[in-house]
Amino acid sequence: MRKAVFLDRDGTINNNKDHYYVWRIEDFEFNPGAIEALRELKARGYLLVVITNQGGVSKGEYNLDDVDILHHHMSAELEREGIDLDEIYICPHHDTIEACLCRKPLPLMIEKAMARFDIDPRRSYMIGDSQRDMEAGIAAGLYSILIDSNSNLTLVLDQIEL
């Protein structure tokens, strides 16, 4: 079985200080240490899987094409740095609009990735900046690490096994 680090997107990988919903390329900015931390995690042999709620789709703030364009941009920027994301899972729903089974804190997106990539939850981690990220990780059996929003991601590297 493989090991993975699951990461929330907004507030964890990218800065969302002035934007509740980040869906435009011009609003996208990596948090300090994000690229360095992702590079180090890949070097340690971890799969990198982004798990993100994008409820703005359900609310009509933006659409799935906007999310895809932003994710292509983010992935391309990371590839230029020698980092390949293994997958990005999104939940486009919002609980004020409709019920779903994929929105964090439910663990379905994580469980899908674990099944697809044969991931061992006992060797894997969830990193996020909200309690719902922690709840999803714990429900999936992952070690879960809560960070401050928009903080330096390299600060958690010492909590993740080599």
N, C-alpha and C positions, 0 to 999 in steps of 0.2 A: 504494500500500500504506500501511497505517496503522502507527502506533507505539504501543507498550504498555509498561506497567510491570506485571510479574507480581510478586505479593507472597505470601509465606508468611503464614499467619494467626497461630498461637500463637507468641508470643515476638517477632513482628515487628509486627503490627498491634495485638494485645492482649497484656496481661500474663499470663504463665503461671507466675509465680514460685512460688506456693504450690499450683499445680494442674497435674499432668502432663497431664491431660485437662481441657480447658475446654469444657463443654457445657451448663452451667446459666447462665441469664441473670444470676443473682446473683453468679456468679464472673467475669463478663465485665467487663473494664476496659480502655479504650484505653491504649496506651502513650503516654508523653509525646511530643508533637509529631506523633502519628499523624494526627490530623485536619488539622492545618496542612499537613503534607507531602502528604497525599492531595489536599487542596484545591489546592495549588500544582502538583502533577503534572497534575491535570485542567486547570488554567489553561494549562499548557504544551502541551495538546493530546494527552496520553497517555490511552489506554484504561487502565482499572484492572481487573486480573483477579486474583482471589485463587485460589491453588493450595495446597490443604491436604490433608495426610494426616490421616485420622481413624480410625486403627486401633482406637480404643476401641470402635467399632461392631462390628468383627469379634470383638473380645475379650469382647463382651457387657457392657461398662461402661455403654453408653448406646446409643440406636438412631438411625436416620436421621431420625425425626421430631424428636428432640432437637436434632440438627444443624440441621435446617431451621428450627426455632424460634429457635435462637441466631443463625443467619444472617439471619433476618428482623429480629430485634432489632438486630443490628449494622448492617444496611443501612438500617433506619429511623432509627437514630441518625445515621448519616452523611448521609442525605437531609435531616434537620433542619438539618444544617450545610451544605447545598447541594452535597453530593457524592454522585454516583451511581456505584456499582460497575457495571462492564459485565457481569461474570459472576463466579460462584464455582464452581470445580470442586473436587470432593472425591474422595478415594480412601478408601473405607470398610474396606479390607482391611488385614491385618497379616501380615507375612511369617512370623511364628511360627505362624499359623493356616492360611493358604492362599497360594498363589502368585497373582500378578496382573501385569498389564502397566501399571497406572496409578500405582502407588505411587512417589513420589519415592524414590530418585534417578532413576528412569526418567522420560523427558520427555513421556509420552503426554498428560497433562492440558494441558501447554503447547502441544503440537502440535495438539491439538483446537482450542484457542482460536485459534491462529495460522491454521488453515484456516477456521474459522468467521468470523473477523473480518478476514481478509486482512491479517494482521500481518507486517511486515517485521522479521525477527529482528535485522538489522543496525542497526536504529534502536530496539531494545527492550531491556529490562532485567529481570533477576530480582533481587529483594531478599529475603533470608532470613537466618535466624540459625543455620543448620546447614550442615554440609558436604553433606548430601544435597540441600539447596536449590540449592547452588552446582553440584553435579554435574548436576542436572536442567536448570538454566539453560544451562550450558555445552553439554550434549548437544543442546539445542534451538537452539544458535547465538546465545544471548543474552549481552549483557554481564551479568556476575553480580557482585553486591555483597553481601559477607558483613558482617552487623552483629552486635554483641553482643546477646544476648537481652534483651528488655525495655528497649532503649535508645531514645533520642530519634531518631525517624525523620527529623526535619528535618536531621540531621547528614549525610545522604547526598545531599541536594539538589544540592550543588555538583559531584557526580560524574555527574549526569544532564544531558544536553544540553537547552538551552532549546528 
